[in-house]
C-alpha cells in the first residue's frame, strides 16, 4: 500500500448528508482493506455520523457545506476530519438528564480514546474548523 492515501467528499449541510458521509467513509476504508465487520469499522461509522451531524446541526445554516477527509498514513494511522465554515468551535454543552443532544463530542472523544486515538480541532484559513480523529490503523497491529 502507498505511504499516504487520501479521499475527500464535500456534501451539503443537510441531515440527508449524514448517512451519505458515513457510507462514503465505509466504502473508502473498505477499498483500503478494512473489513466492514471489524470492530473499528463500527467505531469509525459512529464517529463520522456524530461529526457530520455536528457539522449540520451546530453551524446554524451558516456553513452551506461540510467536507469529510479520510487519510491513511504509512499503513499506521487513520485520520478522519470533518470541516465546516462556521467559526464557532465545538464545545461540550451542559447535558441535562432530559436533554436529547449535547453529548456528541463526549461520545466522539470516548470512542476515539477506546480505539487508541484522539480528537483535535484545527482552524481553517477561511475561518472555519476541522475536527480530526486520529486512530491506529488495524492492519498495523496485525503485521
TORFI-861402 format. One line per field, with one value per residue: residue number from 0; residue in one letter; x, y, z of N, C-alpha, C in turn. Coordinates in steps of 0.2 Angstrom, whole numbers. Atoms other than C-alpha are relative to their C-alpha. Layout:
# residues N
num: NUM_...
residu: A_...
nX: X_...
nY: Y_...
nZ: Z_...
caX: X_...
caY: Y_...
caZ: Z_...
cX: X_...
cY: Y_...
cZ: Z_...
***
This chain:
# residues 143
num: 0_1_2_3_4_5_6_7_8_9_10_11_12_13_14_15_16_17_18_19_20_21_22_23_24_25_26_27_28_29_30_31_32_33_34_35_36_37_38_39_40_41_42_43_44_45_46_47_48_49_50_51_52_53_54_55_56_57_58_59_60_61_62_63_64_65_66_67_68_69_70_71_72_73_74_75_76_77_78_79_80_81_82_83_84_85_86_87_88_89_90_91_92_93_94_95_96_97_98_99_100_101_102_103_104_105_106_107_108_109_110_111_112_113_114_115_116_117_118_119_120_121_122_123_124_125_126_127_128_129_130_131_132_133_134_135_136_137_138_139_140_141_142
residu: X_X_X_X_X_X_X_X_X_X_X_X_X_X_X_X_X_X_X_X_X_X_X_X_X_X_X_X_X_X_X_X_X_X_X_X_X_X_X_X_X_X_X_X_X_X_X_X_X_X_X_X_X_X_X_X_X_X_X_X_X_X_X_X_X_X_X_X_X_X_X_X_X_X_X_X_X_X_X_X_X_X_X_X_X_X_X_X_X_X_X_X_X_X_X_X_X_X_X_X_X_X_X_X_X_X_X_X_X_X_X_X_X_X_X_X_X_X_X_X_X_X_X_X_X_X_X_X_X_X_X_X_X_X_X_X_X_X_X_X_X_X_X
nX: 4_-4_-2_5_6_4_6_4_7_4_7_4_2_7_0_-1_-7_-4_-1_-4_-7_-1_-1_-6_-6_-1_-2_-7_-4_0_-5_-6_-1_3_6_6_2_-5_2_-2_4_5_-2_-1_6_3_-4_2_7_0_-4_4_6_-2_-1_6_4_-3_-3_6_1_-6_-5_4_-3_-6_-4_-3_-6_-2_-8_-4_-7_-5_3_-1_5_5_3_7_1_6_-1_5_-2_3_-5_0_-3_4_-1_5_6_2_5_6_2_5_-3_-1_-6_-5_-5_-4_-7_-2_0_-6_-6_-1_-1_-7_-5_0_-3_-7_-1_2_4_-3_3_-4_4_-1_-2_6_3_4_-4_0_-1_-3_0_-6_0_-5_3_0_-5_-7_-1_1_-7
nY: -6_-6_-3_-4_0_-6_0_-6_-1_-5_1_-6_0_2_6_6_1_4_7_0_-1_6_5_-2_2_7_3_-1_4_7_1_0_7_1_4_-3_3_-2_-4_-7_-3_-3_-6_-5_-2_-4_-6_-4_-3_-5_-6_-3_-3_-6_-5_-2_-3_-5_-6_-4_-2_-5_4_3_6_3_4_6_2_6_1_5_-2_5_6_0_-4_-3_-7_-2_-7_-3_-7_-4_-7_-4_-2_2_7_4_-1_5_-4_3_5_1_7_0_-2_5_-1_-3_5_3_0_5_6_1_0_7_5_0_2_8_3_-2_-7_-7_-5_-7_-4_-4_-5_0_-7_-4_-2_6_5_7_5_6_6_4_7_5_4_7_4_-2_4_7_2
nZ: 0_0_-7_-2_4_-2_3_-2_3_-3_0_-3_-7_0_-4_5_2_-6_2_6_-2_-4_5_4_-4_-1_6_1_-4_3_6_-2_-3_-7_0_-2_-6_-5_-6_1_6_-4_-3_5_3_-5_-1_6_-1_-5_2_6_-3_-3_5_3_-6_-5_4_1_7_3_4_5_2_-4_4_-4_3_-3_2_-3_1_-1_-3_-7_-3_4_-2_3_-2_2_1_1_0_-6_-5_-7_-1_-4_-8_-3_-3_-6_2_-5_0_5_6_6_4_-4_-2_6_-1_-5_3_5_-4_-3_6_3_-5_0_6_0_4_-4_4_0_4_3_3_7_2_1_-6_-3_-4_1_-6_2_-4_2_-3_3_5_-2_4_-3_-6_2_3
caX: 0_6_14_-1_-19_-32_-50_-62_-80_-90_-108_-122_-126_-142_-147_-148_-129_-125_-129_-120_-104_-105_-107_-93_-80_-85_-83_-66_-60_-66_-56_-41_-43_-53_-66_-83_-86_-70_-74_-65_-76_-91_-82_-77_-95_-102_-88_-92_-110_-108_-95_-106_-122_-112_-107_-125_-134_-122_-117_-135_-136_-120_-110_-118_-107_-95_-81_-75_-57_-50_-31_-21_-3_10_-2_-1_-13_-30_-36_-54_-58_-74_-73_-86_-85_-94_-82_-88_-78_-86_-89_-97_-115_-122_-131_-147_-154_-169_-158_-158_-142_-126_-116_-109_-92_-91_-96_-83_-69_-73_-74_-58_-49_-56_-49_-32_-34_-38_-48_-41_-48_-39_-44_-46_-39_-57_-61_-70_-63_-59_-62_-50_-50_-33_-34_-22_-25_-29_-18_-3_-6_-10_8
caY: 0_18_28_40_38_52_53_69_72_88_87_100_104_94_80_68_71_62_44_49_54_38_27_36_33_15_12_21_11_-5_-1_2_-16_-13_-27_-20_-32_-26_-18_-2_0_2_14_24_24_31_44_50_51_61_73_75_78_91_100_100_105_116_128_135_136_147_133_128_113_101_91_74_70_52_49_34_37_24_10_15_29_34_52_57_76_85_103_116_135_141_150_143_128_113_114_102_108_106_89_89_72_76_83_74_82_90_74_71_77_67_52_55_58_42_32_38_35_17_14_21_38_56_71_88_103_114_131_133_148_153_155_138_122_104_91_77_60_50_31_17_8_-10_-18_-10_-21_-37_-37
caZ: 0_-3_11_10_4_4_0_1_-1_1_5_8_26_26_38_22_20_37_30_14_23_34_18_9_23_25_6_6_21_13_-3_8_16_32_34_36_51_60_77_72_56_68_78_63_56_73_74_56_60_75_67_51_62_72_56_50_67_76_61_61_42_41_33_17_15_25_19_25_23_26_26_29_33_31_35_53_56_50_51_48_48_46_40_41_38_54_66_82_88_96_115_127_131_148_147_157_162_150_136_119_112_118_120_103_107_123_113_99_112_121_105_99_116_117_100_105_96_100_94_89_82_69_62_43_33_29_47_50_58_56_69_67_74_74_76_74_58_62_49_58_73_63_55
cX: 4_1_-6_-6_-5_-6_-4_-6_-3_-7_-4_-2_-7_0_1_7_3_1_5_7_2_1_7_6_0_2_8_4_0_5_7_2_-3_-6_-5_-2_5_-3_1_-4_-7_1_0_-7_-4_3_-2_-7_-1_3_-5_-7_2_1_-7_-4_3_3_-6_-1_5_5_-4_2_5_4_3_6_2_7_2_7_4_-3_0_-6_-5_-2_-6_-1_-7_0_-6_3_-3_6_0_3_-5_1_-5_-6_-1_-5_-4_-2_-5_2_1_7_5_6_4_7_3_0_6_7_1_1_7_5_-1_3_7_2_-2_-3_4_-4_5_-4_2_2_-6_-3_-5_5_-1_1_3_0_6_-1_5_-3_1_5_7_1_0_7_5
cY: 6_3_5_-1_5_-1_6_0_6_-1_6_-1_-1_-7_-6_-1_-5_-8_0_0_-7_-6_1_-2_-7_-3_2_-5_-7_-1_0_-7_-1_-4_4_-3_1_5_8_3_2_6_6_3_5_7_5_3_5_7_3_3_7_6_2_4_6_6_4_3_4_-4_-4_-7_-3_-5_-5_-2_-7_-1_-6_1_-6_-7_-1_4_3_6_1_7_2_7_4_8_5_1_-3_-7_-4_1_-5_5_-3_-6_-1_-7_-1_2_-5_1_3_-5_-3_0_-4_-7_-1_-1_-7_-6_0_-2_-7_-3_2_6_6_4_6_4_5_6_-1_7_4_2_-6_-4_-7_-4_-6_-5_-4_-7_-4_-4_-8_-5_1_-5_-8_-2_-2
cZ: 0_7_2_-5_3_-4_3_-3_3_-1_2_7_1_4_-5_-2_5_-2_-6_2_3_-6_-4_4_0_-7_-1_4_-2_-6_2_4_7_-1_3_7_6_5_-2_-6_3_3_-5_-3_5_0_-6_1_4_-2_-6_3_3_-5_-3_5_3_-4_-1_-7_-2_-3_-5_-2_6_-4_5_-3_4_-3_4_-1_2_3_7_3_-4_3_-4_3_-3_0_-1_0_6_5_7_0_5_7_3_3_7_-1_6_0_-6_-7_-5_-4_5_2_-5_1_5_-3_-5_4_3_-5_-2_5_1_-5_0_-4_4_-5_1_-4_-3_-4_-8_-2_-1_6_3_4_-2_6_-3_5_-3_3_-3_-5_2_-3_3_6_-2_-3_5
***
